[in-house]
Structures are given as C-alpha cells and as structure tokens.
C-alpha cells in the first residue's frame, strides 16, 4: 500500500508540473488541461483514501 501511495504522489506531482507547463506556454488546448486536472483530482482522492486506510482515526 505504501508503494502505491508513493507512486500516486509522484504521478500527482508530475501532473501538476505538466498542467503548469501547459498553462505557462499559453496552450490553447483547454480540453487537454481539463483532462489532466480531472486525473489529478482523481489521484488526490485515491491518495486521501489510502492515507485514511493506513492512518486510521483513533480517538483516545
């Protein structure tokens, strides 16, 4: 699970860099940017789910 979490974090970071690069270059391909942002959001949700699984909320 921790390896999967690491891989998802790396992919999320890479997508962030790709989105920034496309926006900085003045890309007019808004559809591609939207798809990358949607993928990034999906990864964020998966990361949160795995983190919740690995670090349970324990009320002491």
LUMVEXGU-511653 format. One record per residue: residue in one letter; x, y, z of N, C-alpha, C, O in turn; residue number from 1. Coordinates in nm, 3 decimals, decimal comma. Each point is the difference from the previous one (the first is absolute). Layout:
N
<r><rest>A</rest><n_u>X</n_u><n_v>Y</n_v><n_w>Z</n_w><ca_u>X</ca_u><ca_v>Y</ca_v><ca_w>Z</ca_w><c_u>X</c_u><c_v>Y</c_v><c_w>Z</c_w><o_u>X</o_u><o_v>Y</o_v><o_w>Z</o_w><nr>NUM</nr></r>
...
END
This chain:
60
<r><rest>X</rest><n_u>0,082</n_u><n_v>-0,119</n_v><n_w>0,000</n_w><ca_u>-0,082</ca_u><ca_v>0,119</ca_v><ca_w>0,000</ca_w><c_u>0,087</c_u><c_v>0,127</c_v><c_w>0,000</c_w><o_u>-0,033</o_u><o_v>0,098</o_v><o_w>-0,066</o_w><nr>1</nr></r>
<r><rest>X</rest><n_u>0,143</n_u><n_v>-0,101</n_v><n_w>0,140</n_w><ca_u>0,086</ca_u><ca_v>0,118</ca_v><ca_w>0,008</ca_w><c_u>0,069</c_u><c_v>0,027</c_v><c_w>-0,134</c_w><o_u>0,021</o_u><o_v>0,115</o_v><o_w>-0,037</o_w><nr>2</nr></r>
<r><rest>X</rest><n_u>0,014</n_u><n_v>-0,222</n_v><n_w>-0,035</n_w><ca_u>0,059</ca_u><ca_v>0,019</ca_v><ca_w>-0,134</ca_w><c_u>-0,101</c_u><c_v>0,064</c_v><c_w>-0,094</c_w><o_u>0,034</o_u><o_v>0,090</o_v><o_w>-0,077</o_w><nr>3</nr></r>
<r><rest>X</rest><n_u>-0,157</n_u><n_v>-0,138</n_v><n_w>0,085</n_w><ca_u>-0,107</ca_u><ca_v>0,055</ca_v><ca_w>-0,085</ca_w><c_u>-0,022</c_u><c_v>0,148</c_v><c_w>0,033</c_w><o_u>-0,018</o_u><o_v>0,082</o_v><o_w>-0,089</o_w><nr>4</nr></r>
<r><rest>X</rest><n_u>0,020</n_u><n_v>-0,051</n_v><n_w>0,218</n_w><ca_u>-0,018</ca_u><ca_v>0,139</ca_v><ca_w>0,044</ca_w><c_u>0,113</c_u><c_v>0,087</c_v><c_w>-0,055</c_w><o_u>-0,025</o_u><o_v>0,111</o_v><o_w>-0,047</o_w><nr>5</nr></r>
<r><rest>X</rest><n_u>0,146</n_u><n_v>-0,160</n_v><n_w>0,053</n_w><ca_u>0,114</ca_u><ca_v>0,075</ca_v><ca_w>-0,054</ca_w><c_u>-0,012</c_u><c_v>0,023</c_v><c_w>-0,149</c_w><o_u>0,028</o_u><o_v>0,109</o_v><o_w>-0,049</o_w><nr>6</nr></r>
<r><rest>X</rest><n_u>-0,070</n_u><n_v>-0,212</n_v><n_w>-0,023</n_w><ca_u>-0,016</ca_u><ca_v>0,012</ca_v><ca_w>-0,145</ca_w><c_u>-0,109</c_u><c_v>0,101</c_v><c_w>-0,035</c_w><o_u>0,015</o_u><o_v>0,078</o_v><o_w>-0,094</o_w><nr>7</nr></r>
<r><rest>X</rest><n_u>-0,126</n_u><n_v>-0,080</n_v><n_w>0,170</n_w><ca_u>-0,108</ca_u><ca_v>0,095</ca_v><ca_w>-0,025</ca_w><c_u>0,045</c_u><c_v>0,144</c_v><c_w>0,027</c_w><o_u>-0,036</o_u><o_v>0,091</o_v><o_w>-0,073</o_w><nr>8</nr></r>
<r><rest>X</rest><n_u>0,114</n_u><n_v>-0,073</n_v><n_w>0,178</n_w><ca_u>0,050</ca_u><ca_v>0,135</ca_v><ca_w>0,032</ca_w><c_u>0,093</c_u><c_v>0,052</c_v><c_w>-0,111</c_w><o_u>-0,005</o_u><o_v>0,117</o_v><o_w>-0,036</o_w><nr>9</nr></r>
<r><rest>X</rest><n_u>0,089</n_u><n_v>-0,206</n_v><n_w>-0,015</n_w><ca_u>0,091</ca_u><ca_v>0,040</ca_v><ca_w>-0,109</ca_w><c_u>-0,079</c_u><c_v>0,037</c_v><c_w>-0,125</c_w><o_u>0,028</o_u><o_v>0,101</o_v><o_w>-0,064</o_w><nr>10</nr></r>
<r><rest>X</rest><n_u>-0,128</n_u><n_v>-0,183</n_v><n_w>0,030</n_w><ca_u>-0,082</ca_u><ca_v>0,029</ca_v><ca_w>-0,118</ca_w><c_u>-0,076</c_u><c_v>0,132</c_v><c_w>0,019</c_w><o_u>-0,012</o_u><o_v>0,078</o_v><o_w>-0,094</o_w><nr>11</nr></r>
<r><rest>X</rest><n_u>-0,039</n_u><n_v>-0,054</n_v><n_w>0,215</n_w><ca_u>-0,072</ca_u><ca_v>0,124</ca_v><ca_w>0,030</ca_w><c_u>0,093</c_u><c_v>0,120</c_v><c_w>-0,020</c_w><o_u>-0,040</o_u><o_v>0,101</o_v><o_w>-0,059</o_w><nr>12</nr></r>
<r><rest>X</rest><n_u>0,163</n_u><n_v>-0,112</n_v><n_w>0,109</n_w><ca_u>0,099</ca_u><ca_v>0,108</ca_v><ca_w>-0,013</ca_w><c_u>0,034</c_u><c_v>0,023</c_v><c_w>-0,148</c_w><o_u>0,013</o_u><o_v>0,114</o_v><o_w>-0,044</o_w><nr>13</nr></r>
<r><rest>X</rest><n_u>0,003</n_u><n_v>-0,224</n_v><n_w>-0,031</n_w><ca_u>0,032</ca_u><ca_v>0,011</ca_v><ca_w>-0,143</ca_w><c_u>-0,113</c_u><c_v>0,067</c_v><c_w>-0,077</c_w><o_u>0,024</o_u><o_v>0,082</o_v><o_w>-0,088</o_w><nr>14</nr></r>
<r><rest>X</rest><n_u>-0,148</n_u><n_v>-0,117</n_v><n_w>0,121</n_w><ca_u>-0,114</ca_u><ca_v>0,063</ca_v><ca_w>-0,067</ca_w><c_u>-0,005</c_u><c_v>0,149</c_v><c_w>0,032</c_w><o_u>-0,032</o_u><o_v>0,081</o_v><o_w>-0,087</o_w><nr>15</nr></r>
<r><rest>X</rest><n_u>0,062</n_u><n_v>-0,046</n_v><n_w>0,211</n_w><ca_u>0,002</ca_u><ca_v>0,140</ca_v><ca_w>0,039</ca_w><c_u>0,103</c_u><c_v>0,077</c_v><c_w>-0,083</c_w><o_u>-0,027</o_u><o_v>0,111</o_v><o_w>-0,047</o_w><nr>16</nr></r>
<r><rest>X</rest><n_u>0,143</n_u><n_v>-0,170</n_v><n_w>0,029</n_w><ca_u>0,105</ca_u><ca_v>0,064</ca_v><ca_w>-0,080</ca_w><c_u>-0,042</c_u><c_v>0,011</c_v><c_w>-0,146</c_w><o_u>0,025</o_u><o_v>0,102</o_v><o_w>-0,065</o_w><nr>17</nr></r>
<r><rest>X</rest><n_u>-0,089</n_u><n_v>-0,205</n_v><n_w>0,012</n_w><ca_u>-0,045</ca_u><ca_v>0,002</ca_v><ca_w>-0,139</ca_w><c_u>-0,106</c_u><c_v>0,107</c_v><c_w>-0,022</c_w><o_u>0,001</o_u><o_v>0,070</o_v><o_w>-0,101</o_w><nr>18</nr></r>
<r><rest>X</rest><n_u>-0,094</n_u><n_v>-0,058</n_v><n_w>0,195</n_w><ca_u>-0,105</ca_u><ca_v>0,101</ca_v><ca_w>-0,011</ca_w><c_u>0,061</c_u><c_v>0,139</c_v><c_w>0,005</c_w><o_u>-0,036</o_u><o_v>0,087</o_v><o_w>-0,080</o_w><nr>19</nr></r>
<r><rest>X</rest><n_u>0,128</n_u><n_v>-0,066</n_v><n_w>0,173</n_w><ca_u>0,067</ca_u><ca_v>0,130</ca_v><ca_w>0,010</ca_w><c_u>0,074</c_u><c_v>0,034</c_v><c_w>-0,129</c_w><o_u>-0,004</o_u><o_v>0,114</o_v><o_w>-0,046</o_w><nr>20</nr></r>
<r><rest>X</rest><n_u>0,072</n_u><n_v>-0,213</n_v><n_w>-0,012</n_w><ca_u>0,076</ca_u><ca_v>0,023</ca_v><ca_w>-0,123</ca_w><c_u>-0,093</c_u><c_v>0,035</c_v><c_w>-0,116</c_w><o_u>0,030</o_u><o_v>0,090</o_v><o_w>-0,079</o_w><nr>21</nr></r>
<r><rest>X</rest><n_u>-0,142</n_u><n_v>-0,160</n_v><n_w>0,069</n_w><ca_u>-0,095</ca_u><ca_v>0,029</ca_v><ca_w>-0,108</ca_w><c_u>-0,059</c_u><c_v>0,140</c_v><c_w>0,016</c_w><o_u>-0,013</o_u><o_v>0,074</o_v><o_w>-0,098</o_w><nr>22</nr></r>
<r><rest>X</rest><n_u>-0,022</n_u><n_v>-0,039</n_v><n_w>0,220</n_w><ca_u>-0,058</ca_u><ca_v>0,132</ca_v><ca_w>0,023</ca_w><c_u>0,104</c_u><c_v>0,111</c_v><c_w>-0,022</c_w><o_u>-0,033</o_u><o_v>0,108</o_v><o_w>-0,051</o_w><nr>23</nr></r>
<r><rest>X</rest><n_u>0,157</n_u><n_v>-0,134</n_v><n_w>0,089</n_w><ca_u>0,106</ca_u><ca_v>0,101</ca_v><ca_w>-0,017</ca_w><c_u>0,035</c_u><c_v>0,021</c_v><c_w>-0,147</c_w><o_u>0,038</o_u><o_v>0,109</o_v><o_w>-0,041</o_w><nr>24</nr></r>
<r><rest>X</rest><n_u>-0,052</n_u><n_v>-0,216</n_v><n_w>-0,038</n_w><ca_u>0,033</ca_u><ca_v>0,012</ca_v><ca_w>-0,142</ca_w><c_u>-0,112</c_u><c_v>0,066</c_v><c_w>-0,080</c_w><o_u>0,014</o_u><o_v>0,025</o_v><o_w>-0,119</o_w><nr>25</nr></r>
<r><rest>X</rest><n_u>-0,125</n_u><n_v>0,002</n_v><n_w>0,187</n_w><ca_u>-0,111</ca_u><ca_v>0,064</ca_v><ca_w>-0,069</ca_w><c_u>-0,077</c_u><c_v>-0,097</c_v><c_w>-0,088</c_w><o_u>-0,057</o_u><o_v>0,039</o_v><o_w>-0,102</o_w><nr>26</nr></r>
<r><rest>X</rest><n_u>0,058</n_u><n_v>-0,165</n_v><n_w>0,142</n_w><ca_u>-0,069</ca_u><ca_v>-0,102</ca_v><ca_w>-0,078</ca_w><c_u>-0,149</c_u><c_v>0,032</c_v><c_w>-0,011</c_w><o_u>-0,064</o_u><o_v>0,039</o_v><o_w>0,098</o_w><nr>27</nr></r>
<r><rest>X</rest><n_u>0,011</n_u><n_v>-0,057</n_v><n_w>-0,217</n_w><ca_u>-0,142</ca_u><ca_v>0,025</ca_v><ca_w>-0,022</ca_w><c_u>-0,082</c_u><c_v>-0,128</c_v><c_w>0,008</c_w><o_u>-0,121</o_u><o_v>0,001</o_v><o_w>-0,022</o_w><nr>28</nr></r>
<r><rest>X</rest><n_u>0,188</n_u><n_v>-0,111</n_v><n_w>0,054</n_w><ca_u>-0,069</ca_u><ca_v>-0,129</ca_v><ca_w>0,010</ca_w><c_u>-0,062</c_u><c_v>-0,015</c_v><c_w>0,139</c_w><o_u>0,052</o_u><o_v>-0,072</o_v><o_w>0,086</o_w><nr>29</nr></r>
<r><rest>X</rest><n_u>-0,163</n_u><n_v>0,141</n_v><n_w>-0,066</n_w><ca_u>-0,067</ca_u><ca_v>0,000</ca_v><ca_w>0,130</ca_w><c_u>-0,056</c_u><c_v>-0,137</c_v><c_w>0,035</c_w><o_u>-0,011</o_u><o_v>-0,035</o_v><o_w>0,117</o_w><nr>30</nr></r>
<r><rest>X</rest><n_u>-0,024</n_u><n_v>-0,043</n_v><n_w>-0,218</n_w><ca_u>-0,053</ca_u><ca_v>-0,133</ca_v><ca_w>0,024</ca_w><c_u>0,107</c_u><c_v>-0,090</c_v><c_w>0,064</c_w><o_u>-0,029</o_u><o_v>-0,074</o_v><o_w>0,094</o_w><nr>31</nr></r>
<r><rest>X</rest><n_u>0,150</n_u><n_v>0,081</n_v><n_w>-0,145</n_w><ca_u>0,109</ca_u><ca_v>-0,080</ca_v><ca_w>0,056</ca_w><c_u>0,030</c_u><c_v>0,044</c_v><c_w>0,143</c_w><o_u>0,023</o_u><o_v>-0,084</o_v><o_w>0,087</o_w><nr>32</nr></r>
<r><rest>X</rest><n_u>-0,021</n_u><n_v>0,213</n_v><n_w>-0,063</n_w><ca_u>0,025</ca_u><ca_v>0,051</ca_v><ca_w>0,134</ca_w><c_u>-0,110</c_u><c_v>-0,047</c_v><c_w>0,095</c_w><o_u>0,028</o_u><o_v>-0,040</o_v><o_w>0,113</o_w><nr>33</nr></r>
<r><rest>X</rest><n_u>-0,152</n_u><n_v>0,045</n_v><n_w>-0,157</n_w><ca_u>-0,112</ca_u><ca_v>-0,045</ca_v><ca_w>0,083</ca_w><c_u>0,011</c_u><c_v>-0,148</c_v><c_w>0,032</c_w><o_u>-0,028</o_u><o_v>-0,041</o_v><o_w>0,112</o_w><nr>34</nr></r>
<r><rest>X</rest><n_u>0,070</n_u><n_v>-0,039</n_v><n_w>-0,209</n_w><ca_u>0,016</ca_u><ca_v>-0,144</ca_v><ca_w>0,023</ca_w><c_u>0,111</c_u><c_v>-0,027</c_v><c_w>0,102</c_w><o_u>-0,014</o_u><o_v>-0,086</o_v><o_w>0,087</o_w><nr>35</nr></r>
<r><rest>X</rest><n_u>0,124</n_u><n_v>0,161</n_v><n_w>-0,099</n_w><ca_u>0,109</ca_u><ca_v>-0,017</ca_v><ca_w>0,095</ca_w><c_u>-0,043</c_u><c_v>0,039</c_v><c_w>0,141</c_w><o_u>0,036</o_u><o_v>-0,065</o_v><o_w>0,097</o_w><nr>36</nr></r>
<r><rest>X</rest><n_u>-0,112</n_u><n_v>0,173</n_v><n_w>-0,087</n_w><ca_u>-0,049</ca_u><ca_v>0,044</ca_v><ca_w>0,130</ca_w><c_u>-0,096</c_u><c_v>-0,102</c_v><c_w>0,061</c_w><o_u>0,001</o_u><o_v>-0,023</o_v><o_w>0,121</o_w><nr>37</nr></r>
<r><rest>X</rest><n_u>-0,084</n_u><n_v>-0,037</n_v><n_w>-0,206</n_w><ca_u>-0,094</ca_u><ca_v>-0,102</ca_v><ca_w>0,048</ca_w><c_u>0,076</c_u><c_v>-0,122</c_v><c_w>0,050</c_w><o_u>-0,034</o_u><o_v>-0,057</o_v><o_w>0,103</o_w><nr>38</nr></r>
<r><rest>X</rest><n_u>0,136</n_u><n_v>0,016</n_v><n_w>-0,176</n_w><ca_u>0,084</ca_u><ca_v>-0,113</ca_v><ca_w>0,041</ca_w><c_u>0,071</c_u><c_v>0,031</c_v><c_w>0,131</c_w><o_u>0,011</o_u><o_v>-0,086</o_v><o_w>0,088</o_w><nr>39</nr></r>
<r><rest>X</rest><n_u>0,036</n_u><n_v>0,209</n_v><n_w>-0,075</n_w><ca_u>0,070</ca_u><ca_v>0,043</ca_v><ca_w>0,121</ca_w><c_u>-0,095</c_u><c_v>-0,006</c_v><c_w>0,121</c_w><o_u>0,040</o_u><o_v>-0,043</o_v><o_w>0,108</o_w><nr>40</nr></r>
<r><rest>X</rest><n_u>-0,164</n_u><n_v>0,085</n_v><n_w>-0,127</n_w><ca_u>-0,099</ca_u><ca_v>-0,004</ca_v><ca_w>0,107</ca_w><c_u>-0,031</c_u><c_v>-0,144</c_v><c_w>0,040</c_w><o_u>-0,016</o_u><o_v>-0,031</o_v><o_w>0,119</o_w><nr>41</nr></r>
<r><rest>X</rest><n_u>0,007</n_u><n_v>-0,057</n_v><n_w>-0,217</n_w><ca_u>-0,024</ca_u><ca_v>-0,142</ca_v><ca_w>0,028</ca_w><c_u>0,116</c_u><c_v>-0,058</c_v><c_w>0,081</c_w><o_u>-0,022</o_u><o_v>-0,076</o_v><o_w>0,095</o_w><nr>42</nr></r>
<r><rest>X</rest><n_u>0,143</n_u><n_v>0,112</n_v><n_w>-0,132</n_w><ca_u>0,117</ca_u><ca_v>-0,047</ca_v><ca_w>0,075</ca_w><c_u>-0,002</c_u><c_v>0,053</c_v><c_w>0,143</c_w><o_u>0,034</o_u><o_v>-0,072</o_v><o_w>0,094</o_w><nr>43</nr></r>
<r><rest>X</rest><n_u>-0,074</n_u><n_v>0,197</n_v><n_w>-0,077</n_w><ca_u>-0,007</ca_u><ca_v>0,059</ca_v><ca_w>0,134</ca_w><c_u>-0,098</c_u><c_v>-0,079</c_v><c_w>0,087</c_w><o_u>0,027</o_u><o_v>-0,026</o_v><o_w>0,117</o_w><nr>44</nr></r>
<r><rest>X</rest><n_u>-0,140</n_u><n_v>-0,012</n_v><n_w>-0,175</n_w><ca_u>-0,099</ca_u><ca_v>-0,079</ca_v><ca_w>0,074</ca_w><c_u>0,055</c_u><c_v>-0,138</c_v><c_w>0,037</c_w><o_u>-0,023</o_u><o_v>-0,048</o_v><o_w>0,111</o_w><nr>45</nr></r>
<r><rest>X</rest><n_u>0,095</n_u><n_v>-0,015</n_v><n_w>-0,204</n_w><ca_u>0,059</ca_u><ca_v>-0,131</ca_v><ca_w>0,027</ca_w><c_u>0,106</c_u><c_v>0,010</c_v><c_w>0,110</c_w><o_u>0,008</o_u><o_v>-0,086</o_v><o_w>0,087</o_w><nr>46</nr></r>
<r><rest>X</rest><n_u>0,072</n_u><n_v>0,192</n_v><n_w>-0,092</n_w><ca_u>0,103</ca_u><ca_v>0,021</ca_v><ca_w>0,102</ca_w><c_u>-0,065</c_u><c_v>0,015</c_v><c_w>0,137</c_w><o_u>0,044</o_u><o_v>-0,061</o_v><o_w>0,097</o_w><nr>47</nr></r>
<r><rest>X</rest><n_u>-0,149</n_u><n_v>0,142</n_v><n_w>-0,089</n_w><ca_u>-0,070</ca_u><ca_v>0,022</ca_v><ca_w>0,126</ca_w><c_u>-0,060</c_u><c_v>-0,129</c_v><c_w>0,053</c_w><o_u>0,004</o_u><o_v>-0,026</o_v><o_w>0,120</o_w><nr>48</nr></r>
<r><rest>X</rest><n_u>-0,059</n_u><n_v>-0,055</n_v><n_w>-0,209</n_w><ca_u>-0,060</ca_u><ca_v>-0,128</ca_v><ca_w>0,040</ca_w><c_u>0,106</c_u><c_v>-0,094</c_v><c_w>0,059</c_w><o_u>-0,023</o_u><o_v>-0,061</o_v><o_w>0,104</o_w><nr>49</nr></r>
<r><rest>X</rest><n_u>0,137</n_u><n_v>0,051</n_v><n_w>-0,170</n_w><ca_u>0,107</ca_u><ca_v>-0,087</ca_v><ca_w>0,048</ca_w><c_u>0,056</c_u><c_v>0,052</c_v><c_w>0,132</c_w><o_u>0,028</o_u><o_v>-0,078</o_v><o_w>0,091</o_w><nr>50</nr></r>
<r><rest>X</rest><n_u>-0,010</n_u><n_v>0,210</n_v><n_w>-0,081</n_w><ca_u>0,051</ca_u><ca_v>0,058</ca_v><ca_w>0,125</ca_w><c_u>-0,096</c_u><c_v>-0,027</c_v><c_w>0,115</c_w><o_u>0,044</o_u><o_v>-0,030</o_v><o_w>0,111</o_w><nr>51</nr></r>
<r><rest>X</rest><n_u>-0,174</n_u><n_v>0,040</n_v><n_w>-0,136</n_w><ca_u>-0,098</ca_u><ca_v>-0,030</ca_v><ca_w>0,104</ca_w><c_u>0,006</c_u><c_v>-0,146</c_v><c_w>0,042</c_w><o_u>-0,020</o_u><o_v>-0,033</o_v><o_w>0,118</o_w><nr>52</nr></r>
<r><rest>X</rest><n_u>0,047</n_u><n_v>-0,054</n_v><n_w>-0,213</n_w><ca_u>0,011</ca_u><ca_v>-0,142</ca_v><ca_w>0,029</ca_w><c_u>0,126</c_u><c_v>-0,030</c_v><c_w>0,084</c_w><o_u>-0,004</o_u><o_v>-0,077</o_v><o_w>0,096</o_w><nr>53</nr></r>
<r><rest>X</rest><n_u>0,114</n_u><n_v>0,140</n_v><n_w>-0,134</n_w><ca_u>0,127</ca_u><ca_v>-0,026</ca_v><ca_w>0,068</ca_w><c_u>0,009</c_u><c_v>0,069</c_v><c_w>0,136</c_w><o_u>0,064</o_u><o_v>-0,052</o_v><o_w>0,092</o_w><nr>54</nr></r>
<r><rest>X</rest><n_u>-0,128</n_u><n_v>0,167</n_v><n_w>-0,078</n_w><ca_u>0,005</ca_u><ca_v>0,077</ca_v><ca_w>0,125</ca_w><c_u>-0,144</c_u><c_v>0,017</c_v><c_w>0,050</c_w><o_u>-0,062</o_u><o_v>0,104</o_v><o_w>-0,025</o_w><nr>55</nr></r>
<r><rest>X</rest><n_u>0,010</n_u><n_v>-0,203</n_v><n_w>0,094</n_w><ca_u>-0,139</ca_u><ca_v>0,008</ca_v><ca_w>0,045</ca_w><c_u>-0,019</c_u><c_v>0,107</c_v><c_w>0,107</c_w><o_u>0,093</o_u><o_v>0,033</o_v><o_w>0,074</o_w><nr>56</nr></r>
<r><rest>X</rest><n_u>-0,213</n_u><n_v>0,019</n_v><n_w>-0,066</n_w><ca_u>-0,036</ca_u><ca_v>0,097</ca_v><ca_w>0,103</ca_w><c_u>-0,031</c_u><c_v>-0,075</c_v><c_w>0,129</c_w><o_u>-0,101</o_u><o_v>-0,068</o_v><o_w>0,011</o_w><nr>57</nr></r>
<r><rest>X</rest><n_u>0,189</n_u><n_v>0,081</n_v><n_w>0,086</n_w><ca_u>-0,022</ca_u><ca_v>-0,067</ca_v><ca_w>0,128</ca_w><c_u>-0,019</c_u><c_v>0,108</c_v><c_w>0,106</c_w><o_u>0,088</o_u><o_v>0,082</o_v><o_w>0,025</o_w><nr>58</nr></r>
<r><rest>X</rest><n_u>-0,203</n_u><n_v>-0,085</n_v><n_w>0,036</n_w><ca_u>-0,030</ca_u><ca_v>0,095</ca_v><ca_w>0,107</ca_w><c_u>0,044</c_u><c_v>-0,063</c_v><c_w>0,130</c_w><o_u>-0,052</o_u><o_v>-0,105</o_v><o_w>0,040</o_w><nr>59</nr></r>
<r><rest>X</rest><n_u>0,147</n_u><n_v>0,168</n_v><n_w>0,028</n_w><ca_u>0,053</ca_u><ca_v>-0,057</ca_v><ca_w>0,124</ca_w><c_u>-0,057</c_u><c_v>0,071</c_v><c_w>0,120</c_w><o_u>0,034</o_u><o_v>-0,035</o_v><o_w>0,113</o_w><nr>60</nr></r>
END
